[in-house]
Amino acid sequence: MKDEQGRDMARLGDTTDHGGRVIQAAQDLEHMGIHVALDEPGFTRASPDLP
């Protein structure tokens, strides 16, 4: 998914490129009502173990 400026973005629950899921996102940033993950150390985490 891309934001209005054409930058890649991921929302909480999205599937990652390597088959995991986004399980952590910013509490104060949403897109279409879903929290958005930040691409900075300590702000995003993905787990292939989640359904």
Secondary structure, DSSP 8 states (H G I E B T S, - for coil): -B-TTS-B-EETT-B-TTS-EE----SS-EETTEEEE--STTT--EETT--
